[in-house]
C-alpha cells in the first residue's frame, strides 16, 4: 500500500464510494444520526455544492470533503460564503492527515472562487488549526450559534465583519 494521497474534484462516478466513506466515518459516532451522506446528496441535487473533493490512495477513495453555498449577510452586505460539512475519512485511514489535507485543499479552492468567509459546525479543538474562530462566528446570528460554530475569513488580511446573519444551504434545514 502506498502512502501517497491524491486529492481531486469529486465526480458523479464517485457518488457511491463517497456515500460509503461518509457512512463508515460517522458510524458509531455522536454525529452518526445526523445523516451526513443524505445531506451531501441533497446539497448536490440542490446545486449548492461549491467544492467537493475526494482523497485517493492506491486508486481507492479514502476521504471526502464538501463545502456548500451559504447565505451570509455581513455589515449590511451579502458576502460570498461557504459551509464546511462534512469531512469524512475511512476509519482505517484516520489519523494520517487526510482530513487535514482535504480541508486545506478545499479552502484553497474556495479562495480561487472568490469566497470571502467559511463557517463550520465542529469540534472546537480541531478546526482552529485551519483558522476557524468561534469569536468570529459569534458575530453572526445563526440557528447553529454556540461554541461549536466557527468561522474564518479566507483572506487572512480582511477585516472581521462587525455582525450579520449566516444561513446554511436549504438542505441543512431539511435534515430531521
N, C-alpha and C positions, 0 to 999 in steps of 0.2 A: 504494500500500500504506500502510495506517495504522500508526502507531507504537503505537497503543493496544492494550494487552493486557488481556484479561478473564480472571479466574480463577473457576472454578466447580467444584462437585462433579462428578466423572465419573459418567456413567450407563452402563447396559448398551449403549445405542446407540453409545457412544464406543469400545467394545472394539477394533474393527478399527483405528481411527485411532490409538489408544493403542499397540497392538501394533506398528504401522508406525513410530511415533515412537521407541519403545524400541529396536527393531531397528536403525533408522538411527543413533540416538545412540551405540549401542555397537559398531557395525560398525567393524572395523579398530582397535579399542582393545585394551588389555591385558585388559579386562574382557569382551570380546565373546563369549568361550567359555563364560561362566557362565550364559547362558540367562535373562537378566532378564525377557524377555517371557513365557516359560513360568512363571517364578516369580510374576509378577504374576497370571497366570491361575490358578495353583494357590492362591495366597493368597485370591483372590476366591472360588473354588469352596469352599474350606475355611471361609469366613465369618470369616477373620482380618483382613480389611482394616478399619482404623479410620478412616482418612482417605485418600481417593483424589481428587485434584484434577487438572483439566486447565487449561492456559493456551490461550486462543484469540486469534488475530489475524486480522481480516478473515474471520470465520466459519470459520476452519480451526484445527484443534488443532495447536499448535506445541510443547507441552510437557506433561509429566505428572509427578506425584509420588505416592508411596504410602507410607503409614505403616501398619505392621501390628502386631497384638497380640503382646506378648511375655510370657513367664512370668518374672517377676522377684521375687526374694526379697531383701530388704534388712534387715539387722539383725534377722533372725528373723521378719519380717512380709512379707506379699505387698504389692507396690507396683504400682499401675496403670502400665503401661509400653508404649511403642511403639518399633518399629524403623523407621528411615527407609531405604527401599530399594525400588526405585531412584528416582532423579530423572533425568529424560530430557528433552532439548530437541532439536528438529530441528536437524541440523548447520548449516543456513543461518541459523538464528536464535540460535545460541550466542554468548555474549559480550555479550548485550544485557540481562542482569539477569533473564531469565525464570526460570531455575533458582532464583535468589535469592528472587524473589517467590513462587514456588511453595512453597519450603521455609518461608518466613516465614508464609504463609497456612496451611500445614499445621500448623505449631507452634501458631499461634493457635487453630486448630480443636481440637487436642489439649487445650489448656488449657481450652477450653469443655467438653470431655468429662470433665474431671477427671483426665486423665492426669498422673502426677507426674514421670516421667522418660522421656527418649528416648535411644536408642542409634543409632549409625551406624557402619558399617564403610566408611571412605572416606579421601580424601586429607587428610593432616594439616595442610596449609596452607590448605585451603578451608573445612572445617567449623567450626573455632574461631570464625569471624566470627559464627556464629549462637549461640554459647555452648557448643558441644560441647568436651569436655575429655578428653584421653587419661588424665589423672590421676584423674578421677572413674571412668572405665570400668575402670581398673586395679584398683579395689577390688572388682570383680565377677569371679567365676570364669565363664568362657565358652569355648566351643570357638573363638571368634573373637578371643580375647585377643591383644594385640600393639599395636604403635604406631599402627595404623590404626583401632583400636577406640576409639570415643569416646562419651561420654555427657554429658547435661546435665539438670539439674533444671529443670522447666518453670516452677516458681515460683522466681525468682532469689533470694528470701529464705530458701528452705528449706535446712535443714542437709544437708550431704552425708552419705549413709549411710556407716557405717564399713566395711561389706563385705556381700557376698551373692553371689547367682548370677543370671546373666542368660541366658535362652534365647530364641532367636528362634522365630517360628511354625514349626510342623512342616514346612511346605513347604520351608524352607531346608535341612532335613536330607535331603530327597528330591532335592535338586539333585546331579547327578553330574558 
